[in-house]
Amino acid sequence: MKISVGSDHRGVSQRKAAAQAAEDLGHDVYDAGAFGEEAVDYPDIAAIVAKRVASGEADRGILFCGTGIGMSIAANKIPGIRAAVAHDFDSAQLSRRHNNANVLCLPANVLGPEEIDEIVHVWLATSFEGGRHQQRLEKIAKLEAGR
């Protein structure tokens, strides 16, 4: 898979850990930055990653900010994006199984390298269950289309 990763200045080291975890699994990684400690606006990075996923340039995206919440809000403004904040293994796995999340937003203030590795591994390995969950995603798509 092609994975696009990004972070604001709060999640630089965590983004690098997530990119490494994805590469270790054999995925191609595109890194959207931020590339230093200088403050950047998280919506700018979220837009880069989310647009790559929405256009098909990337299969999935992973974003970091302090809480994951800001990145999620910004990424979800891009049509076709289902960004989910996950704080642990279970929420990451369920975001894929039940919500077919295509962007994972993680809290840089909370997660350490081992947790990031575990969460990224399960999120990339988990498939969407479909079934009753598909009709819910169709309802979300209608909301997104303004219907």
C-alpha positions in Angstrom: 0.0 0.0 0.0 0.9 3.6 -0.4 0.8 5.5 2.9 1.0 9.2 3.3 2.1 10.5 6.7 2.2 13.9 8.2 2.4 15.8 11.5 2.5 19.3 12.9 5.6 20.3 15.0 4.3 18.4 18.0 4.4 15.0 16.3 7.7 15.0 14.3 9.4 12.1 16.0 6.1 10.1 16.3 5.4 10.6 12.5 8.9 9.2 11.8 8.2 6.2 14.0 4.9 5.6 12.2 6.6 5.9 8.8 9.2 3.4 9.8 6.6 1.0 11.1 4.8 1.2 7.7 8.0 0.8 5.8 8.9 -2.2 7.9 5.7 -3.8 6.8 6.6 -3.2 3.1 4.5 -0.2 2.4 5.6 2.8 0.3 5.6 6.0 2.5 5.2 9.6 1.4 6.2 12.0 4.1 4.4 15.4 4.1 6.3 16.8 7.1 6.6 18.9 9.2 10.3 18.5 9.0 11.4 20.5 12.0 10.5 21.9 15.4 9.2 25.2 14.0 5.5 25.7 14.5 3.3 24.7 11.6 -0.5 24.8 11.2 -1.9 21.3 11.4 -4.7 22.0 8.8 -2.0 22.5 6.1 -0.4 19.1 6.7 -3.8 17.4 7.1 -4.9 18.8 3.7 -1.8 17.4 2.0 -2.3 13.9 3.4 -6.1 13.8 3.1 -6.0 15.1 -0.5 -3.5 12.4 -1.5 -5.7 9.7 0.0 -8.9 11.2 -1.5 -7.3 11.4 -5.0 -6.0 7.8 -4.8 -2.3 8.9 -4.8 -2.2 7.2 -1.4 -4.2 4.3 -0.1 -4.3 5.5 3.5 -2.9 8.3 5.6 -1.5 8.7 9.1 -1.5 12.1 10.9 -0.1 13.3 14.3 -0.8 16.4 16.3 -0.8 16.9 20.0 -4.2 15.2 20.5 -5.0 13.9 17.1 -8.3 15.8 17.2 -7.3 18.9 15.2 -5.8 16.7 12.4 -9.0 14.6 12.4 -11.3 17.7 12.1 -9.2 19.1 9.3 -8.8 15.9 7.3 -12.5 15.1 7.5 -13.2 18.3 5.6 -11.9 16.7 2.5 -14.6 14.7 0.6 -14.1 11.0 0.8 -12.0 11.0 3.9 -12.9 9.1 7.0 -10.4 10.2 9.6 -10.5 8.6 13.0 -8.6 9.5 16.2 -7.2 6.4 17.9 -5.6 6.2 21.3 -5.0 2.5 21.5 -5.0 -0.9 19.7 -8.8 -1.4 20.0 -9.9 2.0 18.7 -7.4 1.7 15.7 -8.6 -1.7 14.8 -12.3 -0.8 15.1 -11.8 2.3 13.0 -10.9 0.0 10.2 -13.3 -2.9 10.8 -16.4 -0.8 11.4 -15.7 2.6 9.9 -13.3 1.8 7.0 -11.2 4.7 8.2 -8.7 5.8 5.5 -6.8 8.3 7.7 -5.6 7.5 11.2 -5.0 10.5 13.5 -2.9 9.9 16.5 -2.1 11.9 19.7 1.6 12.8 19.8 1.2 13.9 23.4 0.1 10.5 24.6 1.7 7.7 22.6 5.2 6.3 22.9 7.2 4.5 20.2 6.0 1.0 21.1 2.3 2.0 21.2 2.7 3.8 17.8 4.3 0.7 16.3 1.5 -1.6 17.6 -1.3 0.8 16.5 0.1 1.4 13.0 0.6 -2.4 12.5 -3.0 -3.3 13.5 -4.5 -0.4 11.6 -2.6 -1.2 8.3 -3.4 -4.9 8.7 -7.1 -4.7 9.5 -9.7 -4.9 6.8 -13.2 -3.4 6.6 -15.9 -5.9 7.6 -18.5 -4.4 5.3 -22.0 -5.9 5.9 -24.1 -3.8 8.2 -21.3 -1.2 8.4 -21.4 -0.6 4.6 -24.9 0.9 4.8 -23.7 3.3 7.6 -20.8 4.5 5.4 -23.3 5.1 2.6 -25.3 7.3 4.9 -22.1 9.2 5.8 -21.4 9.7 2.1 -24.9 11.1 1.6 -24.3 13.5 4.5 -21.0 14.5 2.9 -22.8 15.2 -0.4 -25.3 17.4 1.3 -28.2 15.0 1.0 
